[in-house]
Amino acid sequence: MKKQVSAILAAGMAASLLVGCGGAASSAASSTAESTSTAASSEAAAATTEAGQAADITLWTYPIGKWGDSESVDALLADFNAKYPDIHVTVEYLDYTNGDDQVNTAIEGGSAPDLVMEGPERLVANWGAKGLMVDLSDLWTDDQKADISASVEAACKDSSGAYYEFPLCMTAHCMAINKTVFEAAGAMQYVDAENHTWTTENFLKAVQAVYDSGKTDVGALYCSGQGGDQGTRALVNNLYGGTFTDDAHTKYTADSAENVKALEALKAQDGINFDASINGGEEITLFRNGTLQMAFCWNIAQQKNEDNGPAGTTNSGDEILFMGFPSESGKPALQGGIWGFGIFNNGDDNKIAAAKTFINFMANSEETAKAVKTSSYFSVKNSLSDLYADDEIMNEYQKLMPYLGDYYQVTPGWAEARTAWWNMLQQVGADEDVTTAVTEFCTTANAAASAS
């Protein structure tokens, strides 16, 4: 197995970069879109719950941009309580290391939160599929459906038609390169920097050029756990047009000939290492400190991160260029992130009604633009597509949004499949036969899907 790079990690690296790749980023500048509100949103907000309702409810939120920052969330809650002073919201802030364990422990103990903010893979495919969530169909009015893309809507409901999530924001996950290093290596000739895309052939040529320039650790397929695994899945699936699941999201298909070819190409490529000692957050740290020259765990929050210097730069000031994953056609199918709200059914109709009032305020009112900007991502609503009109980085990143691919994270057995995936990458990195490893992955994942 090619050498691991984890020994160079700095001691406190992961604290601010823990990912699903969803670390916090600075809030974007205000725009006129903050006052945008459709008639449909106002009607939806008025339809569910009346002002003056009294309830104490809990919100547990994963670190979705600055929804993981108490000061930012307190500002949103102040706006909410100005309109609904008798609905008191207590917030618990989760991370992607222990958050699932905290929620599952609360469920087992009969003390699940009223509201939870996360994505469909948890709200729909996990807790919703187990019958733990409230159906939010009444929030999904015809006007709301018209303002939200069909693919986002589909991800928020299960096969029975029950909606277990109302979405707030979304993004496209991508990768990134050290443009300064690529320029010095003569590798930018293989990159369409204007459109942030490249072909598989040019990707491999670029990696080789950077490797030949003396940067032996170009990229790492991190696989110590599931953190940031959307990056490794997208890389493998895009290279030769493979898929992770079938179109109906009923079974796992990662053992296709296209994915076998992709894994074999990555394993053979100089400068690409399978590293079983790091996860996505740690890969980002290695990329930022110059150890790695590309990152597969990236999104707009990382591009705007200013913890160690200006946005869009490494710790040493090198320019970072975000990129779509390479594909044979040059047009990637990017993994999307969708985040919103779900309600646990704790048997209290008054709290459920209050929780719906909260969702409508954040996602369907004149305050929605502010709530979306707190996430540092893009609105799911077409009516708020110009939310970042005055933000150069966000406008440029929006070039990737048309490349959003299938949201397959709602496939049954998802939690088991994620574990099986990084185990498979470890096997490939340890020189096990690729076909054998991906076959074992699909066997494990599909057994979990059948049992769900």
Secondary structure, DSSP 8 states (H G I E B T S, - for coil): -----GGG--TTTTTTT--SS----------GGGG---HHHHHHHHHH--TT--EEEEEEE---GGGG-HHHHHHHHHHHHHH-TTEEEEEEE--TTTHHHHHHHHHHTT---SEEEE-HHHIIIIIITTT-B---GGG--HHHHHHB-HHHHHHTB-TTS-B--EEEEEEE-EEEEEHHHHHHTT-GGG-BTTTTB-BHHHHHHHHHHHHHTT----EEEE-SSSTTHHHHHHHHHHHTT--SB-TTSSSB-TTSHHHHHHHHHHHHSTTEEEETT--HHHHHHHHHTTS-SEEEEE-HHHHT--SSSSTTB-TT--BEEEE---BSSS---B-EEEEEEEEB--S-HHHHHHHHHHHHHHHSSTTHHHHHHHHTSEESBGGGTTTTTT-HHHHHHGGGGGGB----TTSTTHHHHHHHHHHHHHHHHTT--HHHHHHHHHHHHHHHHHH-
